[in-house]
């Protein structure tokens, strides 16, 4: 037992004072390295529990956990403007809203300044793995510039995704507006 590990153990006991190894808690399912990352960030108790639960649920590696904490994923989740409340029934609209983030963090694309929507779309699709990670768990990429014919009118969706857990399509129409739209499947 090194001095630093003993200090981490003490911090762990202070962070989760009622921890019982016989009662399933998300933090009890995390490797020690993950716990140390959460402790090092000095998060509020609710945030600690949220990140621990998400790391267990989605199988985040330490690097992904660190990235999610640094990008404030918890604070951004469920805050994007949407039409979910008007077009989905109550339990589904709440679940769909929790998937949406505001704002999305696309710094990994390396774009700066004013960027044309087409350039942003190209960058997002060329780095699809990172894009899907930022969108959150459960998303699958369907296509870009997907054509819809509605009563004889042509519409094109910039990027179309399918959320596996919700069995629902999600599309972006002008990513700069950060709006999510529910499409009937």
Buried (B, 14 or more C-beta within 10 A) or exposed (E): EEEEEEEBBEBBEEBBEEEEEEEEBBBBEBEEEBBBBBBEBEBEEEBBBBBBBBBBEBEBEBEBBBBBBEBEBBEBBBBBEBEBEEBBEEEBBEBBBBBBBBEBBBEBBEBEEEBEEEEBBEBBEEBEEBBBBBBBBBBEBBEBEBEEEEEEEEEEBBBBBBBEEBEBBBBBEEBEEBBBBBEEE
